[in-house]
């Protein structure tokens, strides 16, 4: 998906209109730089693949600081179950993204 030395991906899900991504930043990384880099790379690749030229991401983003193991587990479960709540699948194993 997106390889970088600035973070460790824990889980993610790609939804039809957004992405949910749980990761741990490395000590020297800044969230805004990682998000900007991700948006730039994915926009470039999307436009190149589709023969288009334009923005695909909204300007802002939502972040949540994990405050402990229980919060980490809850957020990971929330992310993984997102396609179920959106009724895209009836079993998470059926969701390919």
PyMOL commands that set and color helices and strands:
alter all, ss='L'
color gray80, all
select helices_A, chain A and resi 31-50+69-80+82-85+92-94
alter helices_A, ss='H'
color red, helices_A
select strands_A, chain A and resi 7-14+19-25
alter strands_A, ss='S'
color yellow, strands_A
deselect
rebuild
show_as cartoon
